[in-house]
Amino acid sequence: MKTRADLLAFLDAHAIAHRTVDHPAVFRVGEGEEIKAGLPGAHTKNLFLKDAKDRLWLISAADRTVIDLKRLPPVIGSARLSFGREDLMVETLGVTPGSVTALGLLNDVARRVTFVLDHALAKAPIVNFHPLTNTATTALDQSGFQAFLAALGVVPLVVDFETLQVVEAQTIR
């Protein structure tokens, strides 16, 4: 599994500008508000999920976005969703609970995880994610985040969680 150092080296190798700030561990949305206050951009919440057909999902959303897991399955084409087991999270994304991040897609070399991106996050000029550990935050501008996904060959399913609709890729910028 790739580490924080591997991730930052990957970003550098792909000429993706980034800024990482170390801080005390943050495990849940709502924690670390004083840290977030000093970091410009959209802060995120990330959910690692498994559906009833054993498909894996990663949702990255703006931290204040409301996600209705009961109403989401028909929107994204999944079966009933539940939180994924820790061992599966470690195996696919290389992270543990509290450190779930879209940047963990770097470790999903088999592309087992379907990535769902909040439309609000897809439009944010700067996005902040844990760099595979919850003791730091890495900021990327939107073009850098899109370049990261493109370098991995990941095409996100962009969802507007307010209207519960999939957004066409060309309308996210």
N, C-alpha and C positions, 0 to 999 in steps of 0.2 A: 504494500500500500504506500501511496505517496504521502509525504508529510508536508507540513507548512513550508519548510525550506524548498521542497520539490515544487510546490505550487508557485511560490514566489519566483523560482527559477524559470518555471514554465511561462509565467507572465512576462518576465524579462526576455526570454528567448523569442517570444511572439511580439515584442515591442508594445506590450500593453501597459500603459501607465497605471500605477497603483500607489497607494499610500497605506501603510499598515501602522496601527497604533496598538501598543500593548496595554493591557488593563487587567484588573482583577476578573476572575471568572464570572461570566454572566450565563445563567442557565435558562431563563425564561424571558419572554416579552414582558416588559414592565419593570424588569430589573435593570440597573445600570443607567437610569435616566440621566444622571449627572455625566456619565461618559458620553451618551448620545448627544447631550446638549453641546458638547465640544467638537462634535463631528458633523460637518455639513452633509446633506444628502438624505435620501430615503433609507430608513432603517428597516430591517426585514424580520419576518418570522418565516420559519421553514418547517414544513410538516413532511415527515417520511411516512408513507402510507402503503398499505397492501389491500388489494380488493379481494372479494370473495372468490375470484378466479385465479388468485395468486399472482396477479400483475402488481408490479411495484410502481409507486408514484412519488414524486417529490414536488411539493407545492412551495414556491417562493412568492411571498406577498409582502406588501408594505405592512409594517408592524401594526397599524391601526385597522387594517382590512378585516372585515368579518367574513369568515369562511363557514358556510353551512354544509357540513359533510353529508348530511342526509339528502339535501337537494342537489348536490354536485354530480353524482354519478351519471345521470343521463346527459349532462352538459359535456362531460369529458369522455364519455363512452366507457365508463368503468362499471364494474359490479359494485356492490355495497363496500364502502371503505371503512377501514379501521387502521389504527396506528401499527406500523411495522415493528417487528421484534428487533431488539438491540443487536443480536447476532447477525441478522440480515442487513441492518444498517451499516455495521462494521464491514461486513463482507462486500457490500456493493459501493458504499460511499466513503468508507475508511474513516468514519466518524462515530462518536458515541452520543447518547442523548445529551442535549444541551449544546452540542456543537454542530447540529445539522445545518447545512449550507449548500447553496447552489454550486459553490466552488468544489464541493465534494464530487460533482459529476466528473471531475478529473480522474477519480478512481474507478468509475463505472465503465471500464474498458469493454465489457461485453454489452453495454447499452441495454441493461435490463430495466432501468428506471425511466419511466416517462416523465418528462419535465413539464410542469404546469407553471406558467408565469403570470402573475397578477398584472393586468393591463396598467394599473396605476404605477407599478414598479417598472414596467417596460417603457413608460414615458418619463420616468424620473431622470433628471440630468446626471445625478450621482447616486450610486447604490452602494450600500454597506453590508458586507457579509463577514462571518467568521472565516478565517483562513484555515479551516480544518481543525481549529481549536477555539474554545470559547474564552480564551485569555487574550484575545486580540480581535481587532476589526480591520478589515481591508476595504478601502474605498476604491471604486472604479467608476469612471464616467460611463455613460450609457454606451458610447461607441466601443469602449474597452470591454465592457461586459458582453456586448454582442460579438466582438472579436474573439473573446474567450470561448463563447458557445460555438462559434463557427469553427474555431481551431479544433474543437472536440468533435465536430460534426453533429452537434445537438441542435435540433430545431424545436424551440419551445411551443407548447400549446398555450396561446395567450388567452386568458379568460378575464372578462370584466365581472368581478365578483359582486358588484352592485346590481347588475342586470342579469347575472348568471347566463352570459352568452359568450361564445367563443368569438374572439376578435380576429379579423383577417390580418395576416402578417404585414401586409403593406400599409396598414393603418396604425401601426404601433409607434411610428416615429413622428 
